[in-house]
Amino acid sequence: MKALGSIFKYVWPQWPRIIVAVVSAIVVAALLSLSLLTIIPLLKVMVDKEEGGLHGWLDATACRCRYGLTPSLSLGTEVAPGQSRTDGLIIIRVEPGGLAHDAGSRPSIASWPSARGRTSHP
């Protein structure tokens, strides 16, 4: 304990620098944690197979921006037990005044009968 007391008398004049170093370390740790939290949603979009991954998200965003159309991002709909189709489009929402609305597109229109009436939102 005596040795710690002798070291303390040399460290005590440096206390403002020690406080700045500790506060800086806390700020850096908080910023690194925050940056990792912002990456998680991006990774989720990129690797999510059910939603079509990054390219599916980009396609849906382009449809919303260009045409005013919100498509379903699901890759397949079960037509019969064990059989699914991926070549259909399920329209969730059409913005009034958009190109899709002017072309006659309406919500819940699908290219196969079993998907008609689907109203789930992403």
Buried (B, 14 or more C-beta within 10 A) or exposed (E): EEEEEEEEEEEEEEEEEEEEEEEEEEEEEEEEEEEEEEEEEEEEBEEBEEBBBBEBBEEBEEBBEEBBBBBBBBEEBEBEEEEEBEEBBBBBBBEEEBBBBEEEBEBBBBEEEEBEEBEEEE
